[in-house]
Amino acid sequence: MQSFSFDVKLKLRSLISFAALRRGLLAAGALTCFLVLPVCAQQADSKAPPVVVQPGAPGQPTRTLPPSTRAKLPPRSPKDVEFMQGMIMHHAQAVEMTALIESRTQNKELRLLGARISHSQAEEMNFMKRWLEAHGELASAPKTSGDHAHHSMNMPSMNMSSQQPMLMPGMLTTKQMDALIKAKGSEFDQLFLTGMIQHHNGALIMVKDLFDTAGAGQNAELFNFATDVDSGQRAEIRIMQTMLGENH
């Protein structure tokens, strides 16, 4: 009897152990399926065509476009090239003006401002040259016999060989530059500040002319550059106006 009881207990224990093991395997299998399902779902989702959504105009709903839709960059406008070429020459005169500061005034504030303008505009000139080169364009517009006819446009080119150079907006005339070169001390400070404010305002006109031209200024790099020029020149104009007020 004791042997029989022992055999029964051993069999029962084996059955209980097997049942527990089976339950563990089933639980592990269920957990594995639970973990695998999201991965399978993700794999299935990755094979699904992308959803292309076009934001609507203010007050209008968005539109879902066909998966075959591809983004199209707007074509480069001739005005973009004209703007960059013109701004290089515009900046060049500003750098020429700042080069006069060291030998003509001891005004520390003006010297600091001049160094800032010289550095920023030289860096911007390098950027514009690289942009033009990357787009297969020259750093300056080729001179043609029609340069004088171009004078009536908003941004005429500058004919350096002419005694009366055709200036872009805000650029100092030969007479203004001669006066600046001859001035010293406080007189120089006055002429420099008024001249550079005029110069910066011209750059703002050039930026506005770019964005007012249909199809121009859409290139991302050029757009960011032009808006930076606009904000930077406005900030420096305010600084110079303050300095000019203090000099009176």
Secondary structure, DSSP 4 states (H G I P E B T S, - for coil): -HHHHHHHHHHHHHHHHHHHHHHHHHHHHHHHHHHHHHHHHHHHHHTSPPPEEEPPSTTS--EEEPTT----PPPPPHHHHHHHHHHHHHHHHHHHHHTTSTTT---HHHHHHHHHHHHHHHHHHHHHHHHHHHTT--SSPPP-TTTTGGGGSSS----TTSSS--PPTTPPPHHHHHHHHH--HHHHHHHHHHHHHHHHHHHHHHHHHHHHSTT-S-SHHHHHHHHHHHHHHHHHHHHHHHHHHHH-
